[in-house]
Amino acid sequence: MRRKSCLRVGERAISVPIGRFLTEDHVRGAIELLSCQVQSSSRTHRSLDLEIIRRENALNTIVLEQFYTDYIRNDLCFNYPNLFRSIPYSVPKGDGGVRQFHFLETPLWILYYALGFYFLDLTQAMRNDLNSIQTRASIQTYYGANICLENPQRSQIYYQQDYQEFTRNIRRTVRRHIQNHKVAILHLDIQDFFRSIDHARLMQVLADQALPASRLRLRYDEHTGLTIREILFLIIQRPEGLPISQQNIVSNLLSHLFLYPLDCCVREIQMDITPSLTFHRYVDDMFLTVQFPSEQANENIGTTMLDISTRIGEHLSSNLGLSLNPLKTRLDILASEDEVDDLIERSRLVSFYTPLPEEGGETPQETLNRAILVLQQISFKPAISMVT
């Protein structure tokens, strides 16, 4: 099977064998991570893709060394289209639209996850340094998992944990800043995000997050980048977009890393315009909060927030080829605790909601005691007889 070239006008790169940069360790990590998802008894992991792997016992037939030698090292995966196959299908969206998912045959899913481990390996050294800087600057980002490069079986694979932490930090920030102030909350979302990620841009963004020593060790250059684009093209049949399906952790990871330049842009806005700005991002779902004096007019606050959103939109367009979704852009200006409560009630900040201690939340022991009391009341409730 002939590999499809992803070269664009003016490019001179030549693709290289996958085995030149992708190692057995990356494939091993992919298999172990996928096994964790398959073995999970959580309803979260009862998706179509994972259920098929379970029923076919597909992972049990994979022998790492043989799989790597037979299909990966010398690119023979391109010669087995039935094994390394991607099947698009559509599912309804909550807003009434349709979203395209991709079902990956198990060998292709392993290859794709192995790419995720490769990029995690490539960017980890710089990301470790950046994470501490971002945390100090109140820039917090999540992707619905936490893949452990050294020990994949210890990875955090439940997206609810990340999303709960994401919403909890937004609520905590707003409650802290509302004291004797106004708080503006800007909610942004990217239009058709996963489908719009350009593969060539993705390769460059990921390269920019790699230290020179990491690029040298993992043989990352323009030729490696072209080979990876060919693999992505094999999956998606387009030069842009990432495959999405329920619990596809690697697509979340890559899209999360793709927005690294946006995080840097927000940091520049924070230093240029308003040091009180905080940024919370779950993949492409973004909340920015800014504290203002209580006497400042809402019109002036709105102007400042419009400048921020415009600057973010221009950065996304010019640097990443993305655009904001105007239908999901929302600005709230809050001036009291009651308005904070109202925002939580009517927004997605209530998803997987667990009240903070300062919101009157109960301890786990109190929750258990209340549950036991309810069960006891049910147990001793007299039966109702039916008389005919």
N, C-alpha and C positions, 0 to 999 in steps of 0.2 A: 504494500500500500504506500503510495507516494505521500510524503509529508507536504502539507500545504504551507507555502511560504507566507509569512506575515510581513514581509518587507514593504515599506512604504517608499514613496518617491524620495530619492536622495540617500536612502539607507544602503550601507555596504556590508553589513554584518553577515556572517555565515554561521548557521546553527551548528551546534556541537552535540555529541552523544549525551544523553541524559546522565549516564553513569560518570561523566566527567565532573559533575558537581553534586548530584544527588547520591547520598551514601546509603548503605544498609541501615545505618542508625536512624536516618530520617524515615525510611520505610518501616523500620521496627516501631518507631514512635507512632506512626500513622496507624499501624495495626493495633497497637495497645490502646490508643485513644478510642478508636472505633469499637474495640472490644468492650471498653468501659461503657460506652453508650448502649451497645447491644445487650449487655448483661444487666443494665439498669432496670429495676422493676417499677420505676416511676412512670406515671401516665404521660409525663412530658416526652418520654422516649418510646412511646407506642405509635410512632409515625409509620407511614407506609413503607418508606425506604428501610428503616431499621427492622420492621416486622418481616419483610421479605428476607433479609439477611438471617434473621433468627430461624425462620421456617426452613430455609434451604441449608442451614448450618454452613453458610458460605465461608466464614472465617476459619472454620475448623479444617478446611482443605488447603489453606495457605501455609506453605513452608517458606519461611523468610528467605533463606539463601537461594532456594530454587526459584522463587518468584522474582527475586532481584536479578539473578543470572539470566533467566529465560526471557524476561520482558523489559527490564529497566536498563540494565547496563549498556546494551547496544541498541536501544530504541525499538526493539521488536514489538513493543506494545502497539505501535502504529500499524503493524501487520495483522493484528487480531481485532478487527472492528467489532466482532460480536462480544468479546470479553471486555474491551475498553469502549463501551458504548454509553452514550448519553441520550435519554429519551425525554423530550420536553412534554409537559402536560400543564393544563390550566386549572387553577382553583379560584373560587370566588373570594373577593376581598370584602372587608367589613363595610366599605363605603359603597358597595354595589358594583364595583369594577371587577376585573379579572387579573390575576397575577400568574405569571408563567413560572412554574417550577421545573426543575430538571432531576429526573431519576438517573442516578449513576450506577452502572453495574459495579459490583463489589471491587474488582481489580482497578477500575478507573477511580472509584472512591478512595482506595488506598493510595493511588498515585497522587491524587489531588491533595489528600491530607498530608502526604509526604512533602509536597511543595510547601504546605503550611509550616511544617516543622523546619524546612530549609530556611524560609524567610524569618521564622522566629529565631533560629540560630544566627542568621545574618544580622538581625537588628537588635538582638538582646542587649549587647554591651552598651550601645548608645541609649536604648530605651531605659535601661536601669538608671542612667544618669539623668535623663530627661524627666522620669517619673518623680524623682525627688524635687526637682526644680518646679514642675507643674503643681505638685501638691502644695508647696510653699506659696505659690501664686494663686491658689484657689481655682486651679484648672483640673477638673476631675473627669476622666474618660473611662468608658466601659465598653465591652463587646459581648457580654452575655456568657462569658466563660473565663477561665484562667488556665491556659494550657501550661503544664509543667514540662519544660524541655528536658530536664534531667530525669524525671520520673513521670511519664505520661499517665500512669495509673493513679497518681495523686492529683490529677487535674480536677479543677472545679468545673463541672459540665452542666450545671443547672442554671439556666438563664434567669430564673426568678430571683436568685440571690443577688446577682448583679443589678437587676432592675429595681429590686427593693432598696438596695443601697443607693442607687442613683436617685430615686424619688425621696428617700429619707434625707439625703444631704441637701437637696433643694429646699425641702420644708424646713430643715434646721437652719439653713442660711437665711431664709426669708424671715423666720421668727426672730432670729438674732438681730437682723438689720432693721426690722420694723419699729424697734423701740425709739420713739421720739423722732422718727424719720418717715419718709416715703420710700417705697421700694418699687422699682420698675422691673417687670419680669417679661422678657422677650423669648417667645417660643418659636423656634425655627425648624424647618424640616426640608430635606433636599428632594427635589423632583426626580422621581424614577431612579433612585440612587444606584441600586445594585446593577441595573441594566445599563447605566451611563458611564461606568468606570472604564476608561480607555486603557487597554492593556499596555501600550507603549508608555503612557504616562505613569501607570502603576509601577512598571519596572524602574523608571527613573526616581519616583518618590521613594521606593524601597531602597534603592541604591544610596540615596541621600541620607538614609537613616543607618547606614552601615559604616563602621570605622574602617579605615584602610586595611588594618590587620585582618578584620573579619572578611572583607572582600577577597583578600589574597588567600586566606585559608580555605574559603569555600569556593574559590575560582569564579567569583561573580564578575562578569564583564558584559559587553554588548552582545557577545556570541551566546553566552548563557541566557541572557535576557530574551534573545530571539527564540531559543529553544523552549523556554517557559511560555512564551506567547503562542508557540505552536501547540503546546499542550492545552492551553486555555482555549485556543481556537478549536481544537478537537472536541472539547467539552461543549462549548457554547455556540460554535459555528458562526461566530462574529468576532471582529477585532475589538469589541468592547463588551463589558458585562461579566458578572460572576454568577455561577450557578447557585440558585437558592432553593432550599427545601427546608422542611422542619428539621431543626437541630443540625444544620450544616455549620459547624463551629468554625471551620477554616474560612468560609466566605465571610463570616462576621469578623474574623481576625484580619483578613486582608483588607476589607473595606475600612475597618477601624484604623489600620496603619496608613491607608491611603489618605486619610484626613489629617495626618500629622501636620502638613503645612497650614491647615486651617487653625489648628491649636496654636501654632506659632503666630499666626496673624492675630488671633484673639489676644495673645500675650502682648503684642505690639499696641493694640488698641487700649488695653488695660494701662500700659505705661504712658500712652500719648494723651488719652482722654479722661479716664476715670480709674484711679487705683482701687476703688471699691468694687469693681466689676468681678463677678465670679462666673465661671463657665462650667456647665455640667453637660456632658455628651454621652449618650448611649447609642453607639454606632453613628447614625445620622440624625438622631432625635436630640435637639439641643435646647437648653435653657440658659439664658444669660440673665443675671440679676445685677442691678446697680442701685446703690443707696443714694438718696437725695435729701437735702434739708426739707423739713416738713413744710416750710413756707414757700418752697419753690412751686411755681405755677405748673400745672399739668401740661400746658402747651409747650413750655420750655423743655420739660422732661421728654415729651413726645418727639420734639425736634432732635434732641440728643440721641434718643434710641433709634430714630430713623437714620441718623448719620451712621450709627454703629451697624445696623442691618444692611445699609447700602454698601458700606465698606466690606462687610463679609460677603455680600452677594457678588461684588466686583472681583474679589479675590478668588472665590470659587469659580467664577466664569473664566477669568484670564489664566489661572494657574492649574485648574483641575478639570476644566471643561464641564462644570456642573452648574446647576441653577437652583435657587430656592423655590420651594413650592408656595405660591402666594395664598393658596387656599388653607394652608396649615400654619401661616404666619399669624401670630397673635401677640398683642401687647397688653399687659395688665399693669395698672398703676395702683398700688395699695397704700393705704394710709392708716390702717388699724388692724388689730388682731382679728376682729370679726371678718374683715375682708379676706384675711389669710385663710380663715376657716372656710369661707365661701368658695375661694379658689380651689382648695383641696377637694371640696365636695363635688365641684362640677368639672374638674379637670382630670387628666390621666395620672395626676399625682396621687390618686387614691388607689391605683393598681397595686395589688399585693400589699394592701395597706396594713401597717402595724403602727399604732400610735406611739409617738416618742414619749419618754417619761414626762417631759415638760408639757405634753398634750394630754396628760392624764392616763397614759397607757398602764396596763396592769403588768405585774411580773409574771413569768411563766408559772410559778407556784400558784398564784391567784387564779390564773386561767384554768389550771388543773383542778383546783378546789371547786371552781364554779361548774366545770364539766361534770365532776363527781356528784355534785348536788343535783344537777339536772337529771342524771342517770338514776339517782336514788328516788327522785320524785316519780320518774317514769315507772320504775320497778314496783313501787308500792301503790300505784294508782289502781283503784278497783276496776275490774272488768265490767263493761256495760252489757247487760243481757238483752237479747233480742226477743221480744214477745210477739208472737203472731196470733 
